[in-house]
Each structure stands twice: as C-alpha cells, then as structure tokens.
C-alpha cells in the first residue's frame, strides 16, 4: 500500500525570482537535512522528544533516509541524510538544479513539501532541500576615508565602562567567507591590544584560514570568499577590539534556511552572553518559507529565555530593504521580538545623526539604516509604550525596529584586511559593537543581574517614570529619514524619543551599566 502523505504547513516556496530551473538534481547525489520536531526551542519533556525522534527516524528510514546527527535533539532538531531520489520520495518533491546570476547554480525546489501521515504534528519543518540564499550581508563598503574610528575612539564615543570582556562568551554568525588569523593579529598589534581568543565553529561550511588557502580555491570560489571576507573580519575585529579577553566563537554556516536552524541550535547549546548577526533578508521576501521563519523565531525565543541577547543588524538599504514594490519593508530576523535590532548612525562635524547617504541604498552607491514596522510580528507587550505608524497604505501596527543604534556610516571603523587598513561600516558594524558592549557590561554586573535578554528592559519604565532607553542611551534626533530611492521614496524620520530609524538612540555605556545594576 502506498505511503500516505500530508502537506507540511508553511513549506511552500515559489521559484526564486531571478532563477531558472536548469535540470533535475542527480538522483544519486547525497543531501543532508535538518528536521525540526514539535516544540523546538522549548524545554520539552526529553522522553517525549526522544519518542518523536525515534518515530521520525523509523518512518523516514523506511523511505531510504539515514540518521546523521542527533546532537541537537535538546533543541528539537534531528539531522538526516539520503539521496536526492530518497528525499523526493520522502517529502513528495522534485529537487532540481537552478541557476541565478546572483548565486550561480544551486539545488532547489518549488511548491509544498509533504510528509508521511505518521509524522503529522511531529515534524514541523524540513530544511536543507533548497539551497537558495536567505541571508544577505549588511556590510557597507567603506570609502577608505581618513579618520575611521579605532577601538579607543569607539570606547570614548560611547562611554564604554572599564573592562575587557573577561570570562564572557560572545558568538558571531557568519555565512560563507573566510577567517584570517594573520589579519586579527595585525589589527591587535596596530591598536596595542592583546590577542583575542577566537574559536572557529564549522556548521556545514569550513572557512579558509590563510590567504594561501584562499588562493588555492577555484577562481569562482575565490571571488565568492573574497566578497564576504570583509564582513567576517569586520565582525571579529570589532568584538575583539572592544572585548579582547572574551572567548569569541565564530559560527560559519550555510546560506540557506538549514544554515539558520543549525546556527541557532548550536548557539542554544553553547549559551554565549550575546550573539552578533549581521545578516538577514526582508521578512516578507518570498524566498523565506513560512515554516522557516516560524522555526527560526522559536529558537530566538528560546535564546531570549536563556538570557542570550541576539543582536541583529536592521539592514543597510533604508526603508525599502532591497524590495522594489513601492512599499516599506524590514529585515528578518531583525524584526523578531526576541532580538535586539540594531540600526545605524553617522558622525560629522555637526555631531551624530541618523545614517543616510544618497540614494539610501547600496546598489546606488549609498546606504541607509534599515527600520520600520513589521508585517509579520505584532507589537510585543513590552513595546506598547511606543507608537510608530506604518508608512505603507493601510499598514497595521507591528513590531517596530530598530531598538538601538551605533556608528554605521562615515567615518567608518578602522579595520585590517590582507594586512592593510580597510575602513568599513554599515549596520554590520554597529551590531557587533552592541554585542561587545553587552559582554563588557555583563562582566561587571552582579551575578543575579547577568545573562538577561535586554531588549524589553529598554522599554520598561524606571522609578523616574521614563523608559530605560531614554535614561541609558543618547537620543538621536537629527539626520535624514531612512527613505530609499527610487522605491519606496518615503521613510521614517529621526525624532525625539523612540523612532524607527535609530530606536532609542546610541549607547552611553556607563549609564547603561548603572541602569542594569
């Protein structure tokens, strides 16, 4: 009797907008998937979770899949592998090879997945069949202008409390690229800093560690690695420059939905104080499967419950977030209510203001801080005391982003790449700065005040009747709105109090430490 299958809710994916199907995937090629089980991200009864895993293994084993990884069962994930033919049979899909100018060749699918009926209500997501990218770096290529901020400059600008992040664990998320030990050493030497301890954690992607290793790669792979290398080194150098005594874990994962799940499962296992994520994609981009957003958000919720503050960049393309439909959009996972969403500023002779460089998009040679109102997430309870009206026609209330901000635009950050100065910025820079500050502060807090999810605290009113975001941050009230041109051509303004451009503002580290004590 044929195996009965049912639709896996939230699994529908359209054809990638800029891609075409070239051919069927080879039936004998091996595929690894991460299967999300019900209750993922929660402290579900271990016996029930084990029973769910055993049922899943047995049912999918009959269809030709093998168990590959059970190390993340506590987080609700089960790794399985099999051939393309077995995956097609198990999930009633038709895997193919697709091509886009942006990504090249990749394995993909379209339509809904189906799972064996016995797994209904047990399996909530299957990730890894489709390798289309659902992460976009938020790095803004620096102009090489003089005056880029050093670690000491940043400490002064944002009044960092004394300390070096001793005994703190900081995570950094990376999708592709490489990690050059020599550049971190050169950066530390240049700024008279001790060498930070960095652990490279490979989650389906193993990065090159030297220039020689990069040069031995095929030419196209070299170009890809070199395109994303500046992002990696910027993240690491900003954290290492401000928290040289912290233990820094750099998680290298794949660009697809599976990569996000695997990343967060590992973070939940490692439990750093904070995680810096400088990547994302418009929350309503059709390349996201609804099930993926749901399962990622479950794990972000679990991180918040563990007291991990996940810092996520709000994006560098203003109110449009690279979606050309005439509407305003925000980035996910920056729009999740379980993260600290980080926007950007720039600094000139007149002071610090919201970051906007014409035309408000990177594609046009400029850039602007992302920010706006979510269409996926309602306003969380802790955000009820702020009000941001959507700029979209008929727009409904939603989670407003960002929560906070820091330097993203000119004069950029003083960084090192291939042994040379390479100023850079974007909300990819303001995000690790916030992660480093959180680690510095956490090290100085009393034990009963450490390891807390900080975002809701910025909105809580203190004994003076004012939200902590107003008392511990410096409000940014000037600068251009974050409109991106030509579309949507409108944005959100910087104004007194909370706004959807710089949130509550930029940090005053000493004041923030005092407020959290």
C-alpha positions as CSV (number, residue, x, y, z in Angstrom):
1,X,0.0,0.0,0.0
2,X,1.5,3.4,-1.0
3,X,2.7,5.6,1.8
4,X,0.1,8.3,2.7
5,X,1.5,11.9,2.9
6,X,0.1,15.1,4.2
7,X,1.1,18.7,3.4
8,X,3.8,20.2,5.7
9,X,2.3,23.5,6.8
10,X,4.4,26.6,5.9
11,X,6.7,24.7,3.5
12,X,5.5,26.4,0.2
13,X,8.3,28.0,-1.8
14,X,7.9,29.8,-5.2
15,X,10.6,29.7,-7.9
16,X,13.4,32.1,-6.9
17,X,12.6,35.3,-8.6
18,X,15.9,35.6,-10.5
19,X,16.5,31.9,-11.1
20,X,15.5,29.3,-13.7
21,X,15.5,25.5,-13.4
22,X,18.3,24.0,-15.5
23,X,17.8,20.3,-14.9
24,X,16.7,17.7,-12.4
25,X,19.1,17.1,-9.5
26,X,21.0,13.9,-9.9
27,X,19.1,11.0,-8.2
28,X,22.2,9.6,-6.6
29,X,23.6,12.9,-5.1
30,X,23.6,13.0,-1.3
31,X,21.5,15.5,0.6
32,X,21.6,16.5,4.3
33,X,18.5,17.9,6.0
34,X,17.7,19.3,9.5
35,X,14.3,18.2,10.6
36,X,12.5,20.4,13.2
37,X,10.4,18.5,15.7
38,X,7.4,19.9,17.5
39,X,8.2,22.0,20.5
40,X,11.6,23.0,19.0
41,X,13.3,25.7,21.1
42,X,11.4,24.8,24.3
43,X,12.3,22.7,27.3
44,X,10.1,19.9,26.1
45,X,9.9,16.6,28.0
46,X,13.1,14.8,26.9
47,X,11.3,11.4,26.9
48,X,8.6,12.8,24.5
49,X,11.3,14.4,22.3
50,X,13.2,11.2,22.1
51,X,10.0,9.3,21.3
52,X,9.3,11.8,18.5
53,X,12.8,11.4,17.2
54,X,12.5,7.6,17.2
55,X,9.2,7.8,15.3
56,X,10.7,10.1,12.7
57,X,13.8,8.0,12.2
58,X,11.7,4.9,11.8
59,X,9.2,6.3,9.3
60,X,11.8,8.2,7.2
61,X,14.2,5.2,7.5
62,X,11.7,3.1,5.6
63,X,11.9,5.6,2.8
64,X,15.6,5.4,2.5
65,X,16.8,8.2,4.8
66,X,19.6,7.7,7.5
67,X,20.1,9.4,10.8
68,X,23.1,11.7,10.5
69,X,23.1,13.9,13.7
70,X,21.3,13.6,17.0
71,X,23.4,16.1,18.9
72,X,20.8,18.9,18.7
73,X,17.8,16.9,19.9
74,X,17.6,19.0,23.1
75,X,17.0,22.0,20.7
76,X,14.4,20.0,18.8
77,X,16.4,19.2,15.7
78,X,17.3,15.9,14.0
79,X,19.8,15.6,11.2
80,X,19.1,13.0,8.5
81,X,20.6,12.3,5.1
82,X,19.9,10.4,1.9
83,X,20.0,10.6,-1.9
84,X,18.0,13.0,-4.0
85,X,15.8,10.1,-5.0
86,X,15.1,9.2,-1.4
87,X,14.4,12.9,-0.4
88,X,12.0,13.3,-3.4
89,X,10.1,10.2,-2.2
90,X,10.1,11.0,1.5
91,X,8.9,14.6,1.0
92,X,7.0,14.3,-2.3
93,X,9.1,16.9,-4.1
94,X,11.1,17.2,-7.2
95,X,14.6,18.6,-6.5
96,X,16.3,20.4,-9.3
97,X,19.4,22.4,-10.2
98,X,18.6,26.1,-10.6
99,X,20.7,29.0,-11.8
100,X,20.7,32.7,-10.9
101,X,23.2,35.4,-11.9
102,X,23.5,36.3,-8.2
103,X,24.0,32.8,-6.7
104,X,25.1,30.6,-9.6
105,X,24.0,27.0,-9.6
106,X,22.2,25.7,-6.6
107,X,19.8,22.8,-5.6
108,X,16.3,24.0,-5.2
109,X,12.6,23.1,-5.2
110,X,9.2,24.8,-5.6
111,X,5.8,24.2,-4.2
112,X,4.8,22.5,-0.9
113,X,6.5,19.6,0.9
114,X,4.5,16.6,2.1
115,X,5.5,14.3,5.0
116,X,4.3,10.8,5.8
117,X,1.0,10.9,7.6
118,X,2.5,9.2,10.7
119,X,4.6,12.4,11.2
120,X,1.8,14.9,11.2
121,X,2.0,17.1,14.3
122,X,5.5,15.7,15.0
123,X,7.6,17.2,12.2
124,X,7.2,20.9,11.8
125,X,9.9,21.8,9.3
126,X,12.4,20.2,6.9
127,X,15.4,22.4,5.9
128,X,18.3,21.8,3.5
129,X,16.5,20.5,0.4
130,X,16.6,24.0,-1.1
131,X,19.9,25.8,-1.0
132,X,18.7,29.3,-2.2
133,X,20.3,32.0,-0.1
134,X,18.1,33.6,2.6
135,X,20.9,35.6,4.2
136,X,22.2,38.9,2.9
137,X,25.1,40.6,4.4
138,X,24.6,44.2,5.7
139,X,28.1,45.4,5.1
140,X,28.6,48.8,3.7
141,X,31.9,49.1,1.7
142,X,34.0,51.9,3.2
143,X,35.4,54.7,1.2
144,X,38.9,54.5,2.8
145,X,38.3,58.0,4.2
146,X,40.7,59.2,6.8
147,X,39.5,59.5,10.4
148,X,38.0,56.0,10.7
149,X,37.2,55.1,14.4
150,X,39.7,52.9,16.3
151,X,38.6,50.8,19.3
152,X,39.7,53.6,21.6
153,X,37.6,56.1,19.7
154,X,34.6,53.9,20.0
155,X,35.1,53.4,23.7
156,X,35.2,57.2,24.1
157,X,32.3,58.0,21.7
158,X,30.0,55.6,23.6
159,X,31.4,55.9,27.1
160,X,32.3,52.2,27.5
161,X,32.8,51.2,31.1
162,X,36.2,49.8,32.1
163,X,36.9,46.2,31.3
164,X,37.9,43.8,28.6
165,X,35.0,41.2,28.5
166,X,36.9,38.8,30.7
167,X,35.1,35.4,31.2
168,X,32.4,36.3,28.7
169,X,31.4,34.2,25.7
170,X,30.4,36.1,22.5
171,X,29.1,34.5,19.4
172,X,29.4,35.8,15.8
173,X,27.3,34.4,13.0
174,X,28.8,34.2,9.5
175,X,27.5,32.8,6.2
176,X,30.4,32.0,3.9
177,X,33.7,33.9,3.6
178,X,36.9,33.1,5.4
179,X,38.8,33.9,8.6
180,X,42.3,35.2,8.5
181,X,44.2,34.8,11.8
182,X,47.0,37.0,10.5
183,X,44.7,40.0,10.0
184,X,43.4,39.8,13.5
185,X,47.0,39.7,14.8
186,X,47.9,42.7,12.7
187,X,44.8,44.5,13.9
188,X,45.6,43.8,17.5
189,X,49.2,44.9,17.1
190,X,48.2,48.1,15.3
191,X,45.9,49.1,18.2
192,X,48.2,47.8,21.0
193,X,45.6,45.2,22.1
194,X,46.2,41.7,23.4
195,X,45.4,38.8,21.0
196,X,41.8,37.7,21.5
197,X,40.8,34.0,21.8
198,X,38.8,33.1,18.7
199,X,37.2,29.7,18.1
200,X,36.1,28.9,14.5
201,X,33.0,26.7,14.6
202,X,32.1,25.0,11.3
203,X,28.4,24.2,10.8
204,X,28.3,22.8,7.3
205,X,30.9,25.2,6.0
206,X,34.6,25.2,6.7
207,X,36.3,28.6,6.0
208,X,39.8,29.1,4.6
209,X,42.2,30.4,7.3
210,X,45.0,31.9,5.3
211,X,45.5,33.8,2.1
212,X,47.3,30.8,0.7
213,X,44.3,28.6,1.3
214,X,42.1,31.2,-0.5
215,X,44.4,31.3,-3.5
216,X,44.3,27.5,-3.8
217,X,40.5,27.6,-4.3
218,X,38.9,27.5,-7.8
219,X,38.7,31.0,-9.2
220,X,34.9,31.4,-8.8
221,X,35.2,30.2,-5.2
222,X,38.0,32.7,-4.6
223,X,35.8,35.6,-5.7
224,X,32.9,34.4,-3.5
225,X,35.1,34.1,-0.5
226,X,36.8,37.4,-1.0
227,X,33.4,39.1,-1.4
228,X,32.3,38.1,2.1
229,X,35.7,38.1,3.8
230,X,35.5,41.8,4.8
231,X,32.2,41.1,6.7
232,X,33.8,38.3,8.7
233,X,36.9,40.2,9.6
234,X,35.0,43.4,10.5
235,X,32.7,41.5,12.9
236,X,35.6,39.7,14.6
237,X,37.9,42.8,14.8
238,X,35.1,45.0,16.3
239,X,34.3,42.5,19.0
240,X,38.0,41.6,19.6
241,X,38.9,45.3,19.7
242,X,36.4,46.0,22.4
243,X,36.4,42.7,24.3
244,X,39.9,41.3,23.8
245,X,39.6,39.0,26.9
246,X,36.3,37.4,25.8
247,X,36.0,34.0,24.3
248,X,34.8,34.6,20.8
249,X,33.1,31.9,18.8
250,X,32.7,32.5,15.1
251,X,29.9,30.2,13.7
252,X,30.3,29.5,9.9
253,X,27.1,28.2,8.5
254,X,25.4,27.8,5.1
255,X,23.4,30.5,3.4
256,X,20.1,28.5,3.2
257,X,17.3,28.0,5.7
258,X,19.0,25.0,7.2
259,X,22.0,27.2,7.9
260,X,19.9,29.4,10.2
261,X,18.4,26.5,12.1
262,X,21.8,24.8,12.5
263,X,23.4,28.1,13.7
264,X,20.8,28.8,16.3
265,X,20.7,25.2,17.6
266,X,24.5,25.4,18.2
267,X,24.1,28.8,20.0
268,X,21.4,27.4,22.2
269,X,23.8,24.6,23.1
270,X,26.8,26.9,23.7
271,X,24.9,29.7,25.5
272,X,27.0,32.8,24.9
273,X,26.1,36.1,26.6
274,X,25.3,37.6,23.2
275,X,25.3,36.7,19.5
276,X,26.1,39.2,16.7
277,X,24.2,38.6,13.5
278,X,25.0,41.0,10.6
279,X,22.8,39.2,8.1
280,X,19.1,38.9,7.1
281,X,16.5,39.3,4.4
282,X,13.3,41.2,4.0
283,X,10.8,39.5,6.3
284,X,8.2,39.1,3.6
285,X,10.7,38.1,0.8
286,X,9.1,35.1,-0.9
287,X,12.4,33.2,-0.6
288,X,11.5,32.7,3.1
289,X,9.2,29.7,3.7
290,X,6.8,30.5,6.4
291,X,7.8,27.4,8.3
292,X,11.4,28.6,8.3
293,X,10.5,32.0,9.8
294,X,8.4,30.2,12.4
295,X,11.2,27.7,13.4
296,X,13.9,30.3,13.4
297,X,11.7,32.5,15.7
298,X,11.1,29.6,18.0
299,X,14.8,29.3,18.5
300,X,15.3,33.0,19.0
301,X,12.6,32.9,21.7
302,X,14.4,30.0,23.4
303,X,17.6,32.1,23.3
304,X,15.8,35.0,24.9
305,X,14.5,32.7,27.6
306,X,18.1,31.6,28.3
307,X,19.2,35.2,28.7
308,X,21.0,35.4,25.4
309,X,20.7,38.8,23.7
310,X,20.9,38.2,20.0
311,X,21.9,41.4,18.3
312,X,20.8,41.7,14.6
313,X,21.5,44.4,12.1
314,X,18.5,46.2,10.7
315,X,20.0,46.4,7.2
316,X,21.8,49.0,5.0
317,X,19.1,49.7,2.4
318,X,16.8,52.0,4.2
319,X,13.0,51.7,4.2
320,X,12.8,49.6,1.0
321,X,15.2,46.8,2.2
322,X,16.0,45.9,-1.4
323,X,12.4,45.1,-2.3
324,X,11.3,47.1,-5.3
325,X,7.5,47.1,-4.9
326,X,7.0,50.7,-3.8
327,X,6.4,49.7,-0.1
328,X,8.4,49.9,3.1
329,X,10.0,46.6,4.4
330,X,12.0,45.5,7.4
331,X,14.6,42.8,7.8
332,X,14.2,39.4,9.4
333,X,15.5,38.2,11.9
334,X,15.9,41.9,13.0
335,X,12.1,42.2,13.1
336,X,11.8,39.3,15.6
337,X,10.5,40.3,19.0
338,X,13.2,38.1,20.5
339,X,16.3,40.0,19.3
340,X,17.9,43.4,19.8
341,X,17.6,45.1,16.4
342,X,20.5,47.5,15.7
343,X,20.3,50.5,13.4
344,X,23.0,52.9,12.3
345,X,24.3,56.5,12.6
346,X,27.0,58.6,11.0
347,X,29.2,61.2,12.5
348,X,30.5,64.5,11.1
349,X,31.5,67.9,12.4
350,X,27.9,68.6,13.4
351,X,27.7,65.5,15.6
352,X,26.0,62.1,15.4
353,X,22.9,61.7,13.3
354,X,20.9,59.0,11.5
355,X,22.8,57.3,8.7
356,X,21.7,58.1,5.2
357,X,23.8,58.5,2.1
358,X,22.1,59.2,-1.2
359,X,20.2,57.4,-2.6
360,X,19.7,55.4,0.6
361,X,20.6,52.0,-1.0
362,X,23.9,50.2,-1.5
363,X,23.0,49.4,-5.1
364,X,23.0,53.2,-5.8
365,X,26.4,53.7,-4.1
366,X,24.9,55.0,-0.9
367,X,23.2,53.4,2.1
368,X,20.9,54.0,5.0
369,X,19.9,52.4,8.2
370,X,17.0,49.9,8.0
371,X,14.0,50.4,10.1
372,X,10.2,50.5,10.1
373,X,7.2,48.4,11.1
374,X,6.9,44.6,10.8
375,X,4.1,43.0,8.8
376,X,4.9,39.6,10.3
377,X,5.1,40.3,14.0
378,X,2.6,42.2,16.2
379,X,4.0,44.7,18.7
380,X,5.3,42.8,21.7
381,X,3.8,43.6,25.0
382,X,7.0,45.4,26.1
383,X,6.7,47.8,23.1
384,X,3.2,49.0,23.9
385,X,4.5,52.4,25.2
386,X,5.9,53.4,21.8
387,X,4.0,54.1,18.7
388,X,5.2,54.1,15.1
389,X,2.7,54.3,12.3
390,X,3.5,52.3,9.2
391,X,4.2,54.3,6.1
392,X,2.5,51.7,3.9
393,X,-1.0,52.4,2.8
394,X,-3.4,50.7,5.2
395,X,-0.5,49.4,7.2
396,X,-1.3,47.8,10.6
397,X,0.6,48.1,13.9
398,X,3.6,45.8,14.1
399,X,6.9,45.2,15.9
400,X,8.9,48.4,15.3
401,X,12.6,48.3,14.5
402,X,15.4,49.0,15.3
403,X,15.7,49.1,19.1
404,X,19.0,50.9,19.3
405,X,21.8,52.2,17.0
406,X,25.5,53.0,16.8
407,X,28.0,54.1,14.1
408,X,27.4,52.6,10.7
409,X,28.3,55.3,8.2
410,X,31.2,57.8,7.8
411,X,33.8,57.9,9.2
412,X,33.5,54.1,9.4
413,X,35.6,51.7,11.5
414,X,39.4,51.4,11.3
415,X,39.9,47.7,10.3
416,X,42.6,45.5,8.7
417,X,42.2,43.3,5.6
418,X,45.1,41.4,3.9
419,X,47.4,43.3,6.3
420,X,46.3,46.7,5.2
421,X,43.9,49.4,6.5
422,X,40.4,48.8,5.2
423,X,37.8,51.1,6.8
424,X,34.3,49.6,6.7
425,X,30.9,50.1,8.2
426,X,27.2,49.5,7.9
427,X,24.8,48.1,10.5
428,X,27.1,45.1,10.2
429,X,29.5,47.2,12.3
430,X,27.0,48.7,14.7
431,X,25.7,45.2,15.6
432,X,29.0,43.7,16.8
433,X,29.7,46.9,18.7
434,X,26.5,46.4,20.6
435,X,27.4,42.8,21.2
436,X,30.8,43.8,22.6
437,X,29.2,46.4,24.9
438,X,26.7,43.9,26.2
439,X,29.6,41.5,27.0
440,X,31.6,44.2,28.7
441,X,28.7,45.3,30.8
442,X,27.7,41.7,31.7
443,X,31.1,41.1,33.1
444,X,30.6,44.0,35.6
445,X,27.1,43.2,36.7
446,X,26.3,41.3,39.9
447,X,25.5,37.6,39.4
448,X,21.8,37.9,39.7
449,X,21.7,40.6,37.1
450,X,23.8,38.8,34.5
451,X,22.7,36.9,31.4
452,X,19.4,38.7,30.7
453,X,17.6,39.3,27.4
454,X,18.0,43.0,27.4
455,X,15.6,44.3,24.7
456,X,12.4,44.5,26.8
457,X,14.3,46.3,29.5
458,X,14.9,49.3,27.2
459,X,11.2,49.9,27.1
460,X,10.5,49.4,30.8
461,X,9.8,52.5,32.9
462,X,12.1,53.1,35.8
463,X,11.4,54.7,39.1
464,X,11.7,58.1,37.4
465,X,8.8,57.1,35.1
466,X,11.0,57.1,32.0
467,X,11.9,54.1,29.9
468,X,15.5,52.9,30.4
469,X,16.1,53.6,26.7
470,X,15.7,57.3,27.4
471,X,17.9,57.3,30.5
472,X,20.7,55.0,29.4
473,X,21.0,55.9,25.7
474,X,21.7,59.1,23.9
475,X,18.8,60.1,21.7
476,X,19.5,60.8,18.0
477,X,17.0,63.4,16.8
478,X,18.7,64.7,13.6
479,X,19.5,63.5,10.2
480,X,17.7,62.3,7.0
481,X,14.8,59.9,7.2
482,X,15.7,56.4,6.0
483,X,13.9,56.6,2.7
484,X,15.4,54.5,-0.1
485,X,15.2,55.7,-3.7
486,X,13.7,55.3,-6.2
487,X,11.4,53.0,-4.2
488,X,9.6,53.5,-1.9
489,X,10.8,57.1,-1.8
490,X,9.5,57.5,1.7
491,X,10.9,56.6,5.1
492,X,10.8,57.0,8.8
493,X,12.2,60.2,10.5
494,X,14.6,60.6,13.4
495,X,12.8,62.4,16.2
496,X,12.8,62.9,19.9
497,X,12.3,59.7,21.9
498,X,11.9,56.3,20.2
499,X,11.8,56.3,16.4
500,X,12.1,53.6,13.7
501,X,15.5,54.9,12.4
502,X,17.8,54.8,15.4
503,X,15.4,53.3,18.1
504,X,16.1,54.7,21.5
505,X,19.5,56.0,20.2
506,X,23.2,55.2,20.7
507,X,24.7,53.8,23.9
508,X,26.1,55.6,26.9
509,X,27.9,52.5,28.3
510,X,28.4,53.8,31.8
511,X,24.8,54.9,32.1
512,X,23.6,51.6,30.7
513,X,25.7,49.7,33.3
514,X,24.2,51.7,36.1
515,X,20.7,51.2,34.8
516,X,21.2,47.4,34.6
517,X,22.8,47.1,38.1
